Amino acid sequence: MSAFIKDLIELPFLQNAVLAGILCSIASGVIGTYVVLRRITYIAAAIAHCILGGLGAARYFAVVYDLPWLRPIYGAILTALASAIVIGLISLRAKEREDTVISALWAAGMAVGVLFIFKTPGYNEDLMSYLFGNILMVSREDLYLIATLDIVVIALTLIFYNQTVAVCFDEEFARTRGVAVEFYYLLLLCLTAMTVVLTVSVVGIIMVIALLSLPVAIAARFFDRVWKIMLASTALGIIFTMTGLVASYTPNLPSGAVTIVIAAFTYLITIIYFTIRRLPVKKTLSEN
């Protein structure tokens, strides 16, 4: 712990990691609440895996056509938004089985990403960090982009809070009240897509859904108001990412994996605690 604090004061990359963890936790806490309430974690997972295609394509064109400004995260943003819109429209209008189409997009996105990575000259270590997560590799430029996306997510959430909550809880009632359900559902998916892009830099594509859902699942055990769950899950996300960063620093472990293990363990303890509370209390002999 002391070594981490000492290095945090001196090393810019560690400062970037802490700021990235805080910024990503804010968006994850807010949008993760919607994802859990709406029960669209499978859609969020599909978006998370689709962005590998965008990451690979952006890296390929940047290397092959000498485009140094084209960062992999730009491809991730475009792919995430495109896949969110496609999945949303299919869910709302298409007659195809939703789970089949989502699975197809999930697999196709991963496959396209693997092909681009395979054809890109050189060693693509930065893309592997997106796959498995490496918060220590977040650059200052990435941090600015994450902060910008964070502001967009929070601003849109504040502006359309009532409408998005209504769509999450009771879509048909919201429709009868004149709420444009399709618009706000697509907006929610786009916000989810941007949050996924933010979160992959911390824990990677493989574990992004855990960071979106676990803090919310824990917070929902203690609070029943949506805004309280958002605040609590944001705080938990910051605690988990910071604890994971500290715990993984000295033994040189993957910080994303450590973060998720800590979050999962906390969720397990929470489940056990509330299960014990619901158990009937047996009367003692003196009470009989």
C-alpha positions as CSV (number, residue, x, y, z in Angstrom):
1,M,0.0,0.0,0.0
2,S,2.8,2.4,0.9
3,A,4.7,1.6,-2.3
4,F,1.5,2.2,-4.3
5,I,0.9,5.6,-2.7
6,K,4.5,6.6,-3.2
7,D,4.5,5.6,-6.9
8,L,1.1,7.3,-7.4
9,I,2.6,10.6,-6.5
10,E,5.6,10.2,-8.9
11,L,4.3,8.1,-11.8
12,P,1.9,9.7,-14.4
13,F,0.7,6.4,-15.8
14,L,-0.5,5.4,-12.3
15,Q,-2.3,8.7,-11.9
16,N,-3.9,8.1,-15.3
17,A,-5.0,4.6,-14.1
18,V,-6.7,6.0,-11.0
19,L,-8.5,8.7,-12.9
20,A,-9.6,6.2,-15.5
21,G,-11.0,3.9,-12.8
22,I,-13.0,6.8,-11.3
23,L,-14.4,8.0,-14.6
24,C,-15.3,4.6,-15.8
25,S,-17.0,3.8,-12.4
26,I,-19.2,6.8,-12.7
27,A,-20.6,5.8,-16.1
28,S,-20.8,2.1,-15.2
29,G,-22.7,2.9,-12.0
30,V,-25.3,5.0,-13.9
31,I,-25.8,3.0,-17.1
32,G,-25.3,-0.3,-15.3
33,T,-28.4,0.5,-13.3
34,Y,-30.4,0.8,-16.4
35,V,-28.9,-2.4,-17.9
36,V,-29.8,-4.4,-14.8
37,L,-33.3,-2.9,-14.5
38,R,-34.1,-3.4,-18.1
39,R,-32.5,-6.8,-18.1
40,I,-30.4,-6.3,-21.2
41,T,-27.1,-7.6,-19.9
42,Y,-27.0,-10.0,-22.8
43,I,-27.3,-7.1,-25.2
44,A,-24.5,-5.2,-23.4
45,A,-22.4,-8.3,-23.6
46,A,-23.0,-8.6,-27.3
47,I,-22.0,-5.0,-27.8
48,A,-18.9,-5.5,-25.7
49,H,-17.7,-8.4,-27.9
50,C,-18.7,-6.7,-31.2
51,I,-16.3,-3.8,-30.5
52,L,-13.3,-6.1,-31.0
53,G,-14.1,-5.8,-34.7
54,G,-13.8,-2.1,-34.5
55,L,-10.6,-2.2,-32.5
56,G,-9.0,-4.6,-35.0
57,A,-10.1,-2.6,-38.0
58,A,-8.9,0.7,-36.6
59,R,-5.5,-0.8,-35.7
60,Y,-5.2,-2.5,-39.1
61,F,-5.9,0.7,-41.1
62,A,-3.7,2.8,-38.8
63,V,-0.7,0.5,-39.4
64,V,-1.2,-0.5,-43.0
65,Y,-2.1,3.0,-44.3
66,D,0.0,4.9,-41.8
67,L,-2.7,6.8,-40.0
68,P,-1.2,7.5,-36.5
69,W,-4.2,9.5,-35.5
70,L,-6.5,6.6,-35.9
71,R,-6.6,5.0,-32.4
72,P,-8.2,1.7,-31.7
73,I,-10.7,3.2,-29.3
74,Y,-12.2,5.3,-32.2
75,G,-13.1,2.1,-34.0
76,A,-14.5,0.7,-30.8
77,I,-16.8,3.7,-30.4
78,L,-18.2,3.5,-33.9
79,T,-18.7,-0.2,-33.8
80,A,-20.3,-0.1,-30.3
81,L,-22.8,2.6,-31.5
82,A,-23.6,0.8,-34.8
83,S,-24.1,-2.5,-33.1
84,A,-26.3,-0.9,-30.4
85,I,-28.6,0.7,-33.1
86,V,-28.8,-2.5,-35.1
87,I,-29.6,-4.7,-32.1
88,G,-32.1,-2.1,-30.9
89,L,-34.0,-1.9,-34.2
90,I,-34.0,-5.7,-34.5
91,S,-35.4,-6.0,-31.0
92,L,-38.1,-3.5,-31.7
93,R,-39.2,-4.2,-35.2
94,A,-37.7,-7.3,-36.8
95,K,-39.5,-10.6,-36.8
96,E,-36.3,-12.6,-36.4
97,R,-35.6,-14.3,-33.1
98,E,-33.8,-11.6,-31.1
99,D,-31.4,-14.0,-29.3
100,T,-30.3,-15.6,-32.6
101,V,-29.5,-12.2,-34.3
102,I,-27.7,-11.0,-31.2
103,S,-25.6,-14.2,-31.0
104,A,-24.8,-13.8,-34.7
105,L,-23.6,-10.2,-34.2
106,W,-21.6,-11.2,-31.1
107,A,-19.8,-14.0,-33.0
108,A,-19.3,-12.0,-36.2
109,G,-17.8,-9.0,-34.3
110,M,-15.3,-11.2,-32.5
111,A,-14.4,-13.0,-35.7
112,V,-13.9,-9.8,-37.7
113,G,-11.7,-8.5,-34.9
114,V,-9.6,-11.6,-34.8
115,L,-9.1,-11.5,-38.6
116,F,-8.0,-7.8,-38.6
117,I,-5.6,-8.5,-35.7
118,F,-4.1,-11.5,-37.5
119,K,-3.5,-9.4,-40.7
120,T,-2.1,-6.4,-38.9
121,P,1.8,-6.3,-39.1
122,G,3.6,-6.3,-35.8
123,Y,2.7,-7.3,-32.3
124,N,-0.7,-6.0,-31.3
125,E,-0.2,-5.8,-27.5
126,D,-2.4,-2.8,-27.2
127,L,-5.4,-4.7,-28.6
128,M,-4.7,-7.6,-26.2
129,S,-5.0,-5.0,-23.4
130,Y,-8.5,-4.2,-24.6
131,L,-9.4,-7.9,-24.6
132,F,-8.2,-8.6,-21.1
133,G,-8.0,-5.1,-19.6
134,N,-4.9,-3.2,-18.6
135,I,-5.8,0.0,-16.8
136,L,-2.1,0.9,-16.4
137,M,-1.8,1.4,-20.2
138,V,-4.4,4.2,-20.3
139,S,-2.8,7.2,-21.9
140,R,-3.5,10.9,-21.3
141,E,-5.2,11.0,-24.7
142,D,-7.4,8.1,-23.8
143,L,-8.2,9.8,-20.6
144,Y,-9.5,12.9,-22.3
145,L,-11.7,10.8,-24.6
146,I,-13.0,8.8,-21.6
147,A,-13.8,12.0,-19.7
148,T,-15.6,13.4,-22.8
149,L,-17.7,10.3,-23.2
150,D,-18.4,10.3,-19.5
151,I,-19.8,13.8,-19.7
152,V,-22.0,12.9,-22.6
153,V,-23.4,9.8,-20.7
154,I,-24.0,11.7,-17.5
155,A,-25.6,14.7,-19.3
156,L,-28.0,12.6,-21.4
157,T,-28.9,10.6,-18.3
158,L,-29.8,13.7,-16.3
159,I,-31.8,15.2,-19.2
160,F,-33.8,12.1,-20.0
161,Y,-33.8,10.4,-16.5
162,N,-37.6,10.2,-16.1
163,Q,-38.2,8.9,-19.6
164,T,-35.5,6.2,-19.5
165,V,-36.6,5.0,-16.0
166,A,-40.2,4.7,-17.3
167,V,-39.0,2.7,-20.3
168,C,-37.0,0.4,-18.1
169,F,-39.8,-0.4,-15.6
170,D,-42.9,-0.5,-17.8
171,E,-42.6,0.0,-21.5
172,E,-46.3,-0.3,-22.2
173,F,-47.3,2.2,-19.5
174,A,-44.7,4.7,-20.8
175,R,-46.1,4.3,-24.3
176,T,-49.6,5.2,-23.1
177,R,-48.2,8.3,-21.4
178,G,-46.9,9.5,-24.7
179,V,-43.2,8.6,-24.2
180,A,-41.3,7.8,-27.4
181,V,-40.3,4.3,-26.3
182,E,-38.3,3.4,-29.4
183,F,-36.3,6.6,-29.2
184,Y,-35.4,6.3,-25.5
185,Y,-34.7,2.5,-25.8
186,L,-32.2,3.2,-28.6
187,L,-30.8,6.1,-26.6
188,L,-30.3,3.7,-23.7
189,L,-28.5,1.2,-25.9
190,C,-26.3,3.9,-27.3
191,L,-25.4,5.1,-23.7
192,T,-24.7,1.4,-22.9
193,A,-22.5,1.1,-25.9
194,M,-20.4,4.2,-24.9
195,T,-20.1,2.9,-21.3
196,V,-18.9,-0.4,-22.6
197,V,-16.2,1.4,-24.5
198,L,-15.2,3.2,-21.4
199,T,-15.1,0.1,-19.3
200,V,-13.1,-2.1,-21.5
201,S,-10.0,0.0,-20.9
202,V,-10.3,-0.9,-17.2
203,V,-11.3,-4.6,-17.1
204,G,-11.3,-5.7,-20.8
205,I,-14.0,-7.0,-23.1
206,I,-14.2,-10.4,-21.3
207,M,-15.1,-8.9,-17.9
208,V,-16.9,-5.7,-18.8
209,I,-20.4,-7.0,-18.0
210,A,-19.2,-7.9,-14.5
211,L,-18.2,-4.4,-13.7
212,L,-21.5,-3.1,-15.2
213,S,-23.7,-5.5,-13.2
214,L,-22.0,-6.5,-9.9
215,P,-21.9,-3.1,-8.2
216,V,-25.6,-2.5,-9.2
217,A,-26.6,-6.0,-8.0
218,I,-25.0,-5.2,-4.6
219,A,-26.5,-1.7,-4.4
220,A,-30.0,-2.9,-5.3
221,R,-29.9,-5.1,-2.2
222,F,-29.7,-2.0,0.0
223,F,-31.7,0.7,-1.9
224,D,-35.0,0.7,-3.8
225,R,-34.8,4.1,-5.5
226,V,-33.1,4.2,-8.9
227,W,-31.0,7.3,-8.2
228,K,-29.8,5.9,-4.9
229,I,-28.8,2.6,-6.7
230,M,-26.9,4.7,-9.3
231,L,-25.0,6.6,-6.6
232,A,-24.3,3.5,-4.5
233,S,-23.1,1.4,-7.5
234,T,-20.9,4.3,-8.7
235,A,-19.3,4.4,-5.2
236,L,-18.9,0.7,-5.2
237,G,-17.4,0.7,-8.7
238,I,-14.8,3.3,-7.5
239,I,-14.0,1.2,-4.4
240,F,-13.6,-2.0,-6.5
241,T,-11.4,-0.5,-9.2
242,M,-9.2,1.3,-6.6
243,T,-8.9,-1.8,-4.4
244,G,-8.2,-4.0,-7.4
245,L,-5.5,-1.6,-8.6
246,V,-3.8,-1.5,-5.2
247,A,-4.1,-5.2,-4.6
248,S,-2.7,-6.1,-8.0
249,Y,0.1,-3.5,-8.1
250,T,2.8,-5.1,-5.9
251,P,2.4,-8.7,-7.0
252,N,2.1,-7.5,-10.7
253,L,-1.3,-9.2,-11.3
254,P,-3.9,-8.2,-13.9
255,S,-5.8,-5.4,-12.3
256,G,-9.0,-6.0,-14.2
257,A,-9.2,-9.6,-13.1
258,V,-8.4,-8.7,-9.5
259,T,-11.1,-6.0,-9.6
260,I,-13.7,-8.4,-10.7
261,V,-12.7,-11.1,-8.2
262,I,-13.1,-8.5,-5.4
263,A,-16.5,-7.4,-6.8
264,A,-17.7,-11.0,-7.1
265,F,-16.6,-11.9,-3.6
266,T,-18.4,-8.8,-2.2
267,Y,-21.6,-9.8,-4.1
268,L,-21.3,-13.3,-2.7
269,I,-21.0,-12.0,0.8
270,T,-24.0,-9.7,0.2
271,I,-26.1,-12.7,-1.0
272,I,-25.1,-14.8,2.0
273,Y,-25.9,-11.9,4.4
274,F,-29.4,-11.3,3.0
275,T,-30.1,-15.0,2.8
276,I,-29.3,-15.4,6.5
277,R,-31.5,-12.5,7.4
278,R,-34.4,-14.1,5.7
279,L,-34.0,-17.4,7.5
280,P,-36.6,-18.1,10.2
281,V,-35.3,-17.7,13.7
282,K,-35.8,-20.9,15.8
283,K,-37.1,-20.4,19.3
284,T,-34.8,-21.3,22.2
285,L,-35.8,-23.7,24.9
286,S,-36.3,-20.9,27.3
287,E,-38.9,-19.4,24.9
288,N,-40.9,-22.6,24.6
